[in-house]
């Protein structure tokens, strides 16, 4: 969004919050900077109306409760105002540790190419008197991995702009061109998917981002389509993706009070003097190992050997990766012998 449009929207919100009565479009044009025009000039007035309609749609998309009505039945033209009670942010009492978690989440989304959303959320919290520190140190570093197609598809879904990309499925060697109206991007079972309307098949479809080949290219104007109302992207992907044939069973030992995600996924959990023993069904030992490694020392694989070996192999890969300190030394041209990782 351009700076001029941002300032105009802010001025429009301030104007509509400052009044208790409905303001007509003509009154708004005479009050809000950015809408100046000659009402007697048909072309200028038509341009103002288009601009005003776009701004109203933008405010509603941002969640601003814009009301339309009149102050009297004798008013010939409807007016606009913002419902103050619906617009005001309620009190958000956060303890220091809760505010720290919010700051950590904001850092994570910075890594996920969603810096604008993170910044907007922090701004709203600070306006309510909560000051989450995005640089807080909780002893962990947030990491989120996304596919190369993620930023372009998220941007296109926000702008409601059509895209085209090459897509490869396992059954075919060559990629095929797909044209899509993206509704949104969602993560399901550790993989990212885009859901939208497939223009070539004229039907809703979801695509796994890891199978997108090459760049995602936007085509056509913005605001070119409207996603279905009350769309649940996660439920749609879950329905469309066939469940994997999870024929394997793994037994893992869980530290009491930890690894809630493993517990939810487990077929059963039994308490023992050494810890909680969980039984997991799985399809691919490498995928299961990559997931379990994320829980660190809170999870230990007991059986089968293929999953234990996959976990050990994954841990060795992590241990052999150079630390940020070693990378910095390499960039600076310093010797790394004897340096601790």
C-alpha positions in Angstrom: 0.0 0.0 0.0 1.3 3.4 -0.9 2.1 6.0 1.7 -0.5 8.4 0.3 -3.2 5.7 0.6 -2.2 4.7 4.1 -2.4 8.3 5.3 -5.8 8.7 3.6 -7.1 5.6 5.3 -5.8 6.7 8.7 -7.4 10.2 8.2 -10.7 8.5 7.2 -10.7 6.3 10.3 -10.0 9.3 12.5 -12.7 11.3 10.9 -15.4 8.6 11.2 -14.4 7.9 14.8 -14.6 11.6 15.8 -18.3 11.8 14.8 -21.4 10.4 16.4 -23.5 11.1 13.3 -23.4 9.5 9.9 -21.3 11.5 7.4 -22.2 11.5 3.7 -19.6 10.9 1.0 -19.7 14.6 0.1 -19.0 15.6 3.7 -16.2 13.1 3.9 -14.7 14.4 0.7 -14.8 17.9 2.1 -13.2 16.8 5.4 -10.6 14.1 4.8 -7.3 15.0 3.1 -6.8 12.9 0.0 -10.3 13.1 -1.4 -10.2 16.7 -2.7 -11.9 17.1 -6.0 -14.3 19.3 -8.0 -17.8 17.8 -7.4 -19.1 19.6 -10.5 -16.6 17.8 -12.7 -18.2 14.4 -13.6 -14.8 12.7 -14.3 -13.3 13.9 -11.0 -16.3 13.0 -9.0 -16.4 9.5 -10.6 -12.7 9.0 -9.7 -13.5 10.1 -6.1 -16.3 7.6 -5.9 -14.1 4.7 -7.1 -11.4 5.7 -4.7 -13.9 5.9 -1.8 -15.4 2.5 -2.6 -11.9 0.9 -2.6 -11.1 2.5 0.7 -14.3 1.3 2.3 -13.6 -2.2 1.1 -10.1 -2.0 2.5 -11.3 -0.8 5.9 -13.8 -3.6 6.1 -11.2 -6.2 5.0 -9.0 -4.9 7.9 -11.9 -5.5 10.3 -12.9 -1.9 10.9 -16.7 -1.9 11.8 -17.9 0.6 9.2 -21.6 1.4 9.5 -23.9 2.7 6.9 -27.1 4.6 7.8 -28.8 7.9 8.2 -29.6 10.1 11.2 -33.1 10.9 10.0 -35.6 9.3 7.7 -35.6 12.6 5.8 -31.9 12.3 4.9 -31.8 11.6 1.1 -28.3 10.1 1.2 -26.8 7.5 3.5 -23.8 8.3 5.5 -20.9 6.4 7.2 -19.4 6.1 10.7 -17.4 3.7 12.8 -19.0 1.8 15.7 -16.7 2.8 18.6 -17.6 0.0 20.9 -16.9 -2.6 18.2 -13.7 -0.8 17.1 -12.2 -0.3 20.6 -9.7 -3.0 21.6 -10.7 -4.7 24.9 -8.4 -4.9 27.8 -5.7 -7.5 27.3 -4.1 -8.5 30.6 -0.9 -10.4 30.0 1.5 -11.6 32.6 5.2 -10.9 31.9 5.8 -14.5 30.7 2.8 -14.4 28.4 4.0 -11.1 26.9 7.4 -12.8 26.4 5.7 -15.6 24.4 3.9 -13.1 22.2 7.2 -11.4 21.5 8.7 -14.8 20.6 5.8 -15.5 18.3 6.4 -12.2 16.5 10.0 -13.1 15.9 8.9 -16.5 14.4 6.6 -14.8 11.9 9.4 -12.4 10.9 11.2 -15.6 9.8 8.1 -16.7 8.0 7.8 -13.8 5.6 4.8 -12.4 7.6 6.5 -9.4 9.1 3.6 -7.1 8.3 1.1 -9.3 10.2 3.5 -9.6 13.2 4.2 -5.8 13.3 0.4 -5.1 13.1 -0.3 -7.5 16.0 2.4 -5.9 18.2 1.2 -2.4 17.4 -2.3 -3.3 18.6 -1.0 -4.8 21.8 1.1 -1.8 22.6 -1.9 0.4 22.0 -3.7 -1.6 24.7 -0.9 -1.0 27.2 0.8 -4.4 26.6 4.5 -4.2 25.7 5.6 -7.6 24.4 9.4 -7.6 23.7 10.1 -9.1 20.3 13.7 -9.5 21.2 13.1 -11.4 24.4 15.4 -14.3 25.2 13.7 -17.4 26.5 16.5 -19.7 25.8 15.0 -20.8 22.4 15.2 -19.5 18.9 12.0 -19.6 16.8 12.6 -21.3 13.5 10.0 -21.8 10.7 10.7 -23.4 7.4 8.7 -22.5 4.3 8.9 -23.4 0.7 10.2 -20.9 -1.9 6.7 -20.4 -3.3 5.3 -19.4 0.1 5.9 -15.6 0.0 4.5 -15.1 -3.5 1.4 -17.2 -2.8 0.7 -15.5 0.5 1.0 -12.1 -1.2 -1.3 -13.1 -4.0 -3.9 -14.5 -1.6 -3.9 -11.2 0.3 -4.1 -9.1 -2.9 -6.7 -11.5 -4.4 -4.7 -11.8 -7.6 -4.5 -14.7 -9.9 -1.2 -16.6 -10.3 0.3 -19.3 -12.5 3.0 -21.8 -11.7 4.5 -25.1 -12.8 3.5 -28.0 -10.7 4.9 -31.6 -10.6 3.0 -34.6 -9.2 4.7 -37.9 -8.4 2.8 -39.7 -11.2 4.4 -37.6 -13.9 7.9 -36.6 -14.8 7.2 -33.3 -16.4 5.6 -30.3 -14.6 2.4 -28.8 -15.9 1.2 -25.2 -15.8 -1.5 -24.4 -13.3 -3.6 -21.2 -13.1 -5.1 -20.5 -9.7 -7.1 -17.9 -7.7 -5.4 -18.4 -4.3 -7.6 -18.2 -1.3 -5.0 -18.8 1.3 -1.9 -20.8 2.4 -2.1 -23.3 5.3 0.2 -25.8 7.0 -1.1 -29.4 7.4 1.0 -32.2 8.9 4.2 -30.3 8.5 3.6 -29.4 4.8 2.4 -26.1 3.3 -0.5 -26.1 0.9 -2.2 -23.4 -1.1 -6.0 -23.6 -1.6 -7.9 -21.8 -4.3 -10.0 -22.0 -7.5 -8.3 -23.9 -10.3 -9.1 -21.8 -13.4 -8.3 -24.7 -15.9 -10.5 -27.2 -14.1 -13.1 -24.7 -12.8 -13.1 -26.3 -9.4 -11.5 -25.8 -5.9 -8.1 -27.4 -5.6 -5.2 -27.5 -3.1 -1.5 -27.8 -4.1 1.5 -28.7 -2.0 4.1 -25.9 -2.1 7.0 -28.3 -2.2 5.9 -29.5 -5.6 5.8 -26.1 -7.2 8.6 -25.8 -9.7 10.1 -22.4 -10.4 8.7 -19.0 -9.6 5.0 -18.2 -8.9 4.0 -15.4 -11.2 1.0 -13.1 -10.5 -1.2 -12.2 -13.4 -4.0 -9.7 -13.9 -5.3 -7.0 -11.5 -5.7 -7.2 -7.7 -9.1 -7.8 -6.1 -10.0 -10.0 -9.1 -11.9 -12.6 -7.1 -13.6 -13.2 -3.7 -12.9 -16.3 -1.7 -15.9 -18.3 -0.5 -17.4 -17.1 2.8 -16.5 -18.9 6.0 -13.7 -20.8 4.3 -11.8 -23.3 6.5 -8.5 -23.9 4.7 -7.3 -26.5 7.1 -10.4 -28.6 6.9 -10.4 -28.4 3.1 -6.8 -29.7 2.8 -7.5 -32.5 5.3 -10.4 -33.7 3.2 -8.5 -33.5 -0.1 -5.2 -35.1 1.0 -5.6 -38.9 1.3 -4.3 -40.3 4.6 -0.9 -42.1 4.4 -0.9 -45.8 4.9 0.5 -45.8 8.5 1.3 -49.5 8.9 4.4 -49.0 11.2 4.3 -48.7 15.0 6.9 -46.9 17.0 7.3 -47.0 20.8 8.8 -43.9 22.4 9.5 -42.9 26.0 8.2 -39.4 27.0 9.3 -37.3 29.9 6.3 -36.7 32.2 4.6 -33.4 31.5 6.3 -32.8 28.2 5.8 -33.5 24.4 2.1 -32.8 24.4 2.1 -32.9 20.6 3.4 -36.5 20.6 0.8 -37.5 23.2 -2.1 -36.1 21.0 -0.7 -38.1 18.0 -0.2 -41.3 20.0 -2.4 -44.3 19.7 -2.1 -44.9 23.4 0.1 -43.6 26.3 1.0 -45.7 29.3 2.6 -44.4 32.5 5.6 -46.3 33.8 8.2 -45.6 36.6 10.7 -44.6 33.8 8.3 -42.2 32.1 5.3 -42.3 29.8 5.4 -44.9 27.0 3.6 -43.9 23.8 2.8 -45.9 20.7 2.7 -44.1 17.4 1.6 -45.2 14.0 3.8 -44.0 11.1 4.3 -44.3 7.4 7.8 -43.1 6.9 10.5 -43.6 9.5 12.5 -40.5 8.3 9.5 -38.2 8.5 8.7 -39.5 12.0 12.3 -39.1 13.1 12.5 -35.5 11.8 9.3 -34.7 13.9 10.5 -36.4 17.1 13.9 -34.7 17.0 12.2 -31.4 17.5 11.2 -32.5 21.0 14.8 -32.9 22.0 15.6 -34.9 25.2 11.9 -35.1 26.2 11.4 -38.0 23.7 13.5 -41.2 23.3 12.7 -43.9 20.7 12.6 -47.4 22.1 11.5 -49.3 19.1 11.7 -50.1 16.1 15.4 -50.0 15.1 14.6 -48.2 11.8 13.2 -45.2 13.6 16.0 -45.2 16.2 18.6 -45.2 13.4 16.7 -42.4 11.6 16.7 -40.3 14.7 20.4 -40.9 15.3 21.2 -40.0 11.7 19.1 -36.8 12.0 20.9 -35.8 15.2 24.3 -36.4 13.5 23.3 -34.1 10.7 22.4 -31.4 13.1 25.6 -31.8 15.1 27.7 -31.6 12.0 26.1 -28.3 10.9 28.4 -25.3 11.5 27.2 -23.0 14.3 26.5 -19.3 13.6 29.8 -18.5 15.4 31.8 -20.7 13.1 30.1 -19.3 10.1 30.9 -15.7 11.2 34.6 -16.7 11.7 34.7 -18.2 8.2 33.3 -15.1 6.7 35.8 -13.0 8.6 38.6 -15.3 7.4 39.6 -16.4 10.8 40.9 -20.0 11.5 38.3 -22.3 13.0 40.6 -24.9 14.5 40.0 -25.3 18.2 36.8 -23.3 18.2 33.8 -24.7 20.0 30.7 -25.3 17.9 
